[in-house]
Amino acid sequence: MELDKLREDIDRVDDTLLELLNERMDLVHRVGTLKHTTNAPIYRPEREQSILKRLKELNDGKLTDPAIDAIFLELFAVSRNLELPEKIAYLGPEASFTHQAAESRFGAMSSYLSIGTIKGVFREVDNGKAKFGVVPIENNSNGIVTDTIQCLSEYDLKIIAEVVMDVHHSFASLNEDLKDIKRIYSKDIAFGQCNKFLTDFGLDEVEWIPVDSTAKAAKMASVEPGSAAICSDVAATLYNLPILFENIEDGSSNRTRFFIVSNFENLSSGNDKTSILVSMPNEPGALVNFLQDFQNADINLTKIKSHIVDGESIFFLEFDGHREDEKIRDIFEKHRESIKYLGSYVKEADDI
């Protein structure tokens, strides 16, 4: 029968895939052995992005670009973990959006540490208990995460990658009838992001209870009749909480950007972004003169945000290019007293 023949062909392809995957793992092991002799990091985001770019350009089949990302990012993660299992600290709890961002880069097989604060994530990476840390840096509705800026200023860790995720909220509850819901749990900013939905369904008149994360909200609502949670579908599924409505956020493009931090620096990929903190002298024209150097060097500034850190006004800047680019090196040398270099990494998005 034709169906039996097709299944035999699928089995044959699967057998070939298994053989090729094992061959790849052997090659990865040989590369890892060489890296151990030089203390080079196992995770090279710029190398992985280069592979993905090449594969997408070669692809002429039914696989979509997101499918290629999903398959090969998991393959990369398996390769790393077979070679050298390393812990990834993230702003928890489990099923938080930060956890999902971490898994999108390090795969389901990696060893994760759920940490309750952004500073805690930096601390665990700094003291060596985790090799990588994943933290949020900004949301397109709520702006920059101040705690992350504070920690980037305080710790000498480097940004090695950025992850940009579309963030979708679900409304989940044990109660099927909205009239039975007396309280809603969620993270404070999620209420604001879903205000239209809450108002339209008369849920602006029930008690809103802010908690540490949307994942915690799902956990609490899963054991408390008469309550509901605004959370991710992943969190709702984890705690067996029925989802009543999906994609309830006000904006159609609710995006959050995350940083992956570690104790090494990336090589240039040819498509990089650099982040820095700048402390300017308190004198007229200091910032204008500093920014003029970027314009003169034809460097595209993509973000400028001011912050107060330990009572001092500083600027968080991002621009296209890698630290080792000649024109960027010149600016770093000229302003070495004012710049704290945070990292150069593969650019995933111009901005959110």
N, C-alpha and C positions, 0 to 999 in steps of 0.2 A: 504493500500500500504506500501511496505517496507520503502519508503522514509518518509512517514508520521510517521511511527513507530520510525524511527531513530531520527526525529525531536522531537518527544515526549520524547524520552530518553535524548536527549540533554537538553530539557527544565527541565526535572526532575533533571539532574545533576546540572544545573544552579541554581535551587531552593535550592538544598543541599549546593552548594558552598556559596550562599548568607547567608544561615543560619549559616554555619561554620565561614564565615568571620565576621559576627556580633558577634558570640561567641568569636572569637579572639580579636575583638575590645574591648569587655567587659573585657577580661583578661588584655589586654594592659592598659585599664583605671585603673584597680586595681593596676597594677604594678606602673603606673604613680603616683597614689595617695600615694603609699609608698615612691616613689622617692622624691616627693615634701617635705616630712617630713625630708629628709636628704640632700636636695639640690643636689642630684645626677643628672648628666646630662641625658637627655632623649636619646641622640644619643650615642650609644655605638658601634663603628665600629667593635671591636673585637667580640662582641656578635653577630652582624649581620653576620659576616664572618663565625662564628662557625655554625650558623643555615644553611647558604648556603652550607657549606661543608658537613654537616650531610645529608641534603636533596639530594645533588648530589650523595652521597654514597648509599642512599636508593633507588634512582630512577632506575626503570627498565622498563620504558615506552618510549613513543615517544618524550618526552620533552628532548631537548638538554641542556647542561650546560648553554650556553648563554641565553636560553629561561627561565630557572629557575632563573637566575640572574635578567633578565628583569622583570619577574612577581613579584618576592618576594622583590626586591629592591623598586619597586613602592608600594608594600603593606607595607613595613616598613615605607616609606615616608608618606603614608596616615595615618598610625597609629600615627606617631610622630605629624603630623599636627592636627589631631583630639585632641590629648592630650595637646600639647603646641605649637602653631604656632610660628616659629622662623625665623628670616630673615637670608638669606645667601647672603653675598657680594661676588662679583666675578669681575675679570678683564673683563670689557665689551668691546664692547656693546653686546646687545642681539644677539644671534646666533653665537657669537665667540666660538672658540674651548674651552675656559675656561668655558663659559656658558654651553656648551654641557657636559663637565666633571662634572660640578656642578649638572646638571639635572640627570646624570647617577647615582648619589649617593643620591640626595635629592628628586628626582621625580618632575613631572610636576606641582604638586599641591602646592609646597613650595613657599614662598614669597622671591623673589630675588631682590637684589640691584645691578644694573649695575654701576660699579665704573671705572673711566677713567685711574687710575694708580694703580700699585701694592702697593705703599705706602698708597694710599687711602683705599685700601681693608684692610690692616693691621690696619689703623687708625680707621675705622668704627667698626672693631671687638674689638679693644682695648678700645674704648670709650663706648662699649655696645650697639651701634645702630644695630649691627648685631651679631648673636651668632657664625656664622661660616664664614670663608673667604676661597675662592678658588683661587689659583694663580698658574701659571706655574713655574716649577723649572728647567726643562731641556728638550732639544730635542736631539735626537740621531745624528742629523746632525749639529746642531748649538751650542750644549753644554749647560753649566749652565747659568741660567738667573741671572745676577749680581744683579739686583734690588731686587730680592727675597732674596738673600743671605744678602744684606744690611739690609733689613727689619727684617729678622730673627735675625740679630745681634742687631738691635736697639730696637725691641719690645719684651716684655716678654710673648709672646704667644707660644703655643705648637702645633707641628704637630700632628694631631690625625689620619690622614689617607693619603694614597697616591692613586692616580688614574692614570693609564697608558692607554693612548688612541692611537689607530692607527689613524694617521692624513692623510686624503686624500683631495687633492685639485681638484676643478673643474674649468673649463674655461667657463664663462658665459657672454652673451652679448645680447643686443637687436638686433644686426646685425647678420644675418645668414652668410653673406659673409665676410670672414676674411680680404679681401682687403679693406673693408670699416672701419676697426678698426684703429683708429689713436692714441689711448692711452689706457694703461692698468693700472688699479688700483689694489693695493694689499699691504699687509704688506711687509716690506723690505726683511725679511728672506724668504718669500714665493717665491719671484722672483728667488732666488738662488736655492731653492728646486725644481723648475720647469724649470730649464735652458735648459734642453735637448728638452723639448716640445716646448718652445718658439723659440729655434734655428731651430728646424726641420720644423716649420711652418712659418718661416720668420718673426716671431713676435719680434725678437730681434732688429729689425730696427724701431719699433714704439716707442713712448714715454712711458717709465715706470714711474709711479707716486706712490711713497710710501705713504701710509696712516697708521693711527693708528692700524687698524685691518683689517682682511679679510672681516669681516661683514660690516664694513664701506665701503669697496671697493664695495661690492655688492649693497649697498644702493645708492652709487654715480652712478654706472654704470646703475642702473635701471631707472634713469631719464635723462641719457645723451646719446643720439644717437652718434655713432662713437666711443664709449668707450667699454671696457670690464673689467671684474674682475676675478682675481684668488681668489677663495673663497671656502667655504664648500658648499656642496649641500644643507645643512640646511639654510644657509644664502641666497643662490640663491632662494630657495623656498619661504622664508620669504618675500623677496622683489619682487617676481614674475619675476625674471630674468631668461630667458631661458638658460639652460645648453647646451653648444655645445659639450664639452668633459669632461669626468670624469677621475679621478685617473691620473692626469697629472704629478704628482711628479716624480722626477728622480729615487728615491729609492723605492724598493718594500716594504720596511719596514720603513716607516717614522713615528716615535713614539714620543709622548710628554708625559712627566710625570708632574702631578700636585700635589700640597699639599693642604690639607684641614687643616686650622689652627683654634684654638679656645682657650678658657681660662681654659681648664681642661686637665688632663692626663689620658691615657688609662691604664686599667688593662692588665695584660699579657694574650696573646691568645695562646701561645705556638708556634707561627709562626710569630715572630716579627722582625722588623728592627728598629734600633735606629740611629738618626742623631744628630750630635754635631758640634759645632764650637770650634776650638782649637787655642789659642794664645800661641805660644811658646816663651820662653826666648831667647834672641839673643846671643846664645852661641853654640860652635861647638858640634854637636852630639845630640842636644836637641830633634829634631824630630825623629831621629833614635832610641833613647832610649825610647821615648814615644811609637813608633810603636812596639818596641820589647816586650813591656808589653802585647800587644794584641796577639802576636805570642805565648808568654809564656803561656797565658791563653787559647790558642786554640780558639780564637774568630776570625771569618771570616770577614775581612775588605772587603767591596764591593766597596767603593769609597773613593778616596782621591783627593781633588782639592784645589789648593791654590788661594787666592783672596786678593785683597787690599781693606780694609774697613777703611774709615777715615784715610787713610795714613798708616795704620798698616797691615802687612802681617798676614793673618789668614788662617786656613785650615778647609775645610768642609769635614767631615768624616762620613761615614755610615758603619754600621756593623750589622751582624745578632745578634739577641737577644734583650731582654728587660732590661731596666734600673735596674729593681729589681732582675735580675739574679745575683747570688752571685759573680760570677767571674767579672761581669761588675761593680757591686757596688764597688768592691775592687779597680778597676782602677779609677773610679770616685773619690773615697776617696783619692787615692794617688795623683791625678792630679786636685784636686778641684779648685786650683787657675788658672788653664789653660783652663778648659772645661766650655763651656756654653751648657747645655743640651737643645736640641730643641724638642725632643719628641721620644717616642717609639710607634709604630703603626703596624698594620697587614701588613705583606710583601705581596705586590701584584706581584712584579717581582724582580728578582735578580738585574737586571740592564736593561737599554734600549739601 
